[in-house]
């Protein structure tokens, strides 16, 4: 197979030995860039399409080296502390490289296909023994569909199980590019009402529902992932509409994974210099159990983290 080894993708993080992104032991590749703005996002550093600079105030030594090396004058300090002018930053990474206290870090680095493959191949024995493989996540991995496709082609040739974790809010052509080489889609289904979807996620769910129908029609294995946020999508109306939609598909999901809201990503917002909707809450156990019961009564295999 002719792999375009020099094709590059911007990767936020590579997490080896992952157990939460598909079957078995997996390597999860978090791609940089997302076209949605979910108000509960726990990976905000992956949202920009270019590398993003994070600043951890507690590690800052106030040495001002970042100010001296920044050619765009994006760093400055005042009586309120250290600041980054995000519109001036071009993500060159010089400040990150020179920071002596590791207060600055970067989400997003260019990898060639070959560089990623070398990392993945280190864990082939774990995939073989556990039934695991590689999962592309994000961000939204299908915003870099050409790069992801090249990698998936190679993995399939090597017999490595492949999964793509997507929100599905992309053109159908992007799904088509990777579908042939994807063993399993991990597919987000956040809200069924289009207007609420726009309010909480940033755009309608038209593409999401269309692409999910196509995945089912093509007989590709998929799991549904539903984040649960109190006051957003835990009402019975949304649950019933979700069940009805999934029942109408020509192939049902193998699993429905319910993912109750958590606050693990809040610190990242501060480090990125952006605000966070701090009034979000996790649904209580009674609400979660009622959603589980509704899906199970409808014949779905349900898990809840």
C-alpha positions in Angstrom: 0.0 0.0 0.0 1.2 3.4 -0.9 1.1 5.4 2.3 1.5 9.2 2.1 4.1 9.1 4.9 4.7 12.9 4.7 1.1 13.9 5.1 0.8 15.7 8.4 -1.9 16.1 11.0 -2.1 18.3 14.1 -2.3 16.1 17.2 -3.2 17.4 20.6 -2.2 14.3 22.6 -1.5 10.6 22.2 -2.8 8.5 25.1 -1.4 5.0 25.3 -3.0 2.2 27.3 -6.5 3.8 27.1 -9.5 1.6 28.3 -12.3 4.0 27.6 -12.3 4.6 23.9 -13.4 1.3 22.4 -12.7 -2.4 23.1 -9.5 -3.6 24.7 -6.3 -1.7 25.3 -6.1 1.2 22.9 -4.0 4.1 21.8 -6.2 7.2 21.6 -5.0 9.9 19.2 -6.6 13.2 20.1 -6.7 15.4 17.0 -6.5 19.2 17.3 -9.5 21.2 16.2 -13.3 21.2 16.7 -16.1 22.9 14.9 -18.5 22.6 17.8 -18.5 24.6 21.1 -20.3 22.4 23.6 -20.7 24.4 26.8 -19.6 21.4 28.8 -16.5 20.5 26.7 -13.7 18.9 28.8 -11.1 19.2 26.1 -11.2 22.9 25.3 -7.5 22.9 24.4 -8.4 20.9 21.3 -11.0 23.3 19.9 -8.7 25.7 17.9 -7.6 24.4 14.6 -4.0 25.4 15.3 -1.9 24.6 18.4 -3.0 26.3 21.6 -0.9 27.7 24.4 -1.9 26.9 28.0 -0.6 28.9 31.0 -0.5 27.3 34.5 -0.2 30.2 36.9 1.0 28.2 39.9 4.1 27.1 38.0 5.1 30.6 36.8 8.4 32.0 38.2 7.7 35.5 36.9 11.0 35.4 35.0 9.5 37.2 32.0 11.5 35.1 29.6 8.3 34.5 27.6 8.0 38.2 27.1 11.5 38.6 25.8 11.3 35.7 23.3 7.8 36.4 21.9 8.2 38.2 18.6 4.5 39.1 18.5 4.5 40.7 22.0 1.6 38.3 22.9 2.8 38.0 26.6 2.7 40.8 29.2 2.3 41.1 33.0 0.6 43.7 35.2 -0.7 43.9 38.7 -3.3 41.2 37.9 -0.6 38.7 36.8 0.5 37.2 33.5 -1.6 37.6 30.4 -1.5 36.2 26.8 -3.0 38.2 23.9 -4.5 35.2 22.1 -5.1 37.2 18.9 -1.4 38.1 18.6 -0.1 34.6 19.4 0.8 32.5 16.3 1.5 29.4 18.3 5.2 29.3 17.3 6.0 27.6 20.7 9.1 29.5 21.5 7.7 30.7 24.8 6.9 27.1 25.7 10.4 25.9 24.8 12.1 28.6 26.9 9.8 28.6 30.0 12.0 27.3 32.9 9.1 26.4 35.2 7.0 24.6 32.6 4.2 27.0 33.2 3.5 27.2 29.5 2.5 24.2 27.5 1.1 23.6 24.0 -1.8 21.5 22.8 -1.1 20.6 19.2 1.9 19.3 17.3 2.4 18.4 13.7 3.0 14.6 13.1 3.6 12.9 9.9 1.8 9.6 9.2 5.1 7.8 9.7 5.8 9.4 13.1 2.4 8.4 14.4 2.7 4.8 13.1 6.0 4.4 14.9 4.3 5.3 18.2 1.3 3.0 17.6 3.4 0.0 16.6 5.1 0.0 20.0 1.8 -1.4 21.4 1.0 -4.1 18.9 1.3 -6.9 21.4 -1.2 -5.2 23.8 -3.7 -4.9 20.9 -3.3 -8.5 20.0 -3.8 -9.8 23.6 -6.7 -7.5 24.5 -8.6 -7.1 21.3 -7.7 -3.4 21.3 -6.4 -1.0 18.7 -6.3 2.7 17.8 -9.0 5.3 18.3 -9.0 8.7 16.7 -10.7 11.3 18.9 -10.4 15.0 19.6 -11.5 17.6 19.1 -13.1 16.4 15.9 -10.8 14.0 14.1 -12.8 14.2 10.8 -11.8 17.9 10.3 -8.5 16.2 9.4 -10.1 13.4 7.5 -7.3 13.0 4.9 -4.6 12.5 7.5 -6.8 10.2 9.6 -7.7 8.1 6.5 -4.0 7.6 5.6 -3.3 6.3 9.1 -6.4 4.1 9.2 -5.5 2.5 5.8 -2.1 1.4 7.3 -3.6 0.1 10.5 -6.1 -2.0 8.6 -3.3 -3.4 6.5 -1.6 -4.4 9.8 -4.7 -6.0 11.2 -5.1 -3.3 13.9 -8.6 -2.6 15.1 -9.6 1.0 14.3 -12.2 3.3 15.9 -13.2 6.9 15.2 -14.8 9.0 18.0 -16.8 11.7 16.3 -19.6 14.2 16.9 -20.6 13.7 13.2 -21.1 17.4 12.5 -19.0 17.2 9.3 -19.7 16.9 5.6 -20.8 13.4 4.6 -17.7 13.2 2.4 -15.5 13.3 5.5 -17.3 10.3 6.9 -17.0 8.6 3.5 -13.2 9.0 3.5 -12.7 7.0 6.6 -15.7 4.6 6.7 -14.1 1.9 4.7 -11.1 1.7 7.1 -13.1 2.1 10.4 -14.1 -0.9 12.4 -16.1 1.1 15.0 -17.6 4.6 15.2 -18.0 6.1 18.7 -20.7 8.6 17.8 -21.9 11.5 20.0 -25.6 12.2 20.2 -25.9 15.2 22.5 -29.4 16.7 21.9 -32.3 15.7 19.6 -33.9 19.2 19.4 -32.1 21.2 16.7 -32.7 24.6 18.3 -31.4 23.4 21.7 -28.5 21.9 19.9 -27.6 25.3 18.4 -27.9 26.9 21.8 -25.7 24.5 23.7 -23.4 23.1 21.0 -23.1 25.9 18.5 -24.9 24.5 15.4 -27.8 22.4 14.4 -27.8 18.6 14.5 -28.8 18.1 10.9 -25.5 16.7 9.7 -25.1 14.6 12.8 -28.4 12.8 12.3 -27.9 12.4 8.6 -24.4 11.0 8.9 -25.5 8.5 11.6 -28.2 7.2 9.3 -25.6 6.6 6.6 -23.3 4.8 9.0 -26.1 2.5 10.0 -27.2 2.0 6.4 -23.6 0.9 5.5 -23.6 -1.7 8.3 -20.6 -0.2 10.1 -20.4 -1.0 13.8 -21.1 1.9 16.1 -21.6 2.9 19.7 -23.7 5.9 20.7 -22.3 8.2 23.4 -24.6 10.6 25.2 -23.2 13.2 27.6 -25.7 13.8 30.4 -25.9 17.4 31.7 -28.6 18.4 34.2 -31.0 21.0 32.7 -29.7 20.5 29.2 -30.5 17.0 27.9 -31.6 14.8 30.8 -35.4 15.4 30.4 -37.7 12.6 29.3 -38.6 14.3 26.0 -35.0 14.2 24.8 -34.5 10.6 26.0 -37.7 9.5 24.2 -36.8 11.3 21.0 -33.3 9.7 21.1 -34.7 6.3 21.6 -37.3 6.8 18.8 -34.6 8.0 16.3 -32.2 5.1 17.1 -35.1 2.6 16.8 -35.8 3.9 13.3 -32.3 3.2 12.0 -31.8 0.1 9.9 -29.0 -1.0 12.3 -29.1 -0.3 16.0 -25.9 0.7 18.0 -24.1 -2.1 19.7 -24.0 0.0 22.9 -25.4 3.2 24.3 -22.8 4.8 26.6 -24.2 7.4 29.0 -21.5 9.9 30.2 -22.6 12.0 33.2 -21.2 15.5 33.3 -17.9 16.0 35.2 -15.6 18.9 36.0 -12.2 17.4 35.1 -11.6 20.0 32.4 -12.4 23.2 34.3 -8.8 24.1 35.0 -8.0 24.0 31.3 -10.3 26.9 30.7 -8.4 29.1 33.1 -5.1 28.1 31.5 -6.5 29.0 28.1 -7.8 32.3 29.3 -11.4 31.6 28.4 -14.6 31.6 30.5 -16.5 28.5 31.6 -20.2 27.9 32.3 -19.8 27.0 35.9 -23.5 26.5 36.5 -23.5 23.0 34.9 -24.2 20.0 37.1 -24.2 16.2 36.9 -27.7 14.6 37.0 -28.5 12.8 40.2 -28.6 9.0 40.5 -32.4 8.9 40.1 -32.3 10.7 36.8 -29.4 8.6 35.5 -31.2 5.4 36.5 -34.4 6.5 34.8 -32.6 7.2 31.5 -30.8 3.8 31.8 -34.2 2.1 32.4 -35.8 3.8 29.4 -33.1 2.7 27.0 -33.0 -0.9 28.4 -36.8 -1.2 28.1 -36.4 -0.2 24.4 -33.9 -3.0 24.0 -30.6 -1.2 24.0 -27.4 -2.4 25.7 -26.6 0.5 28.0 -23.5 1.4 30.1 -23.1 4.4 32.4 -19.7 5.7 33.6 
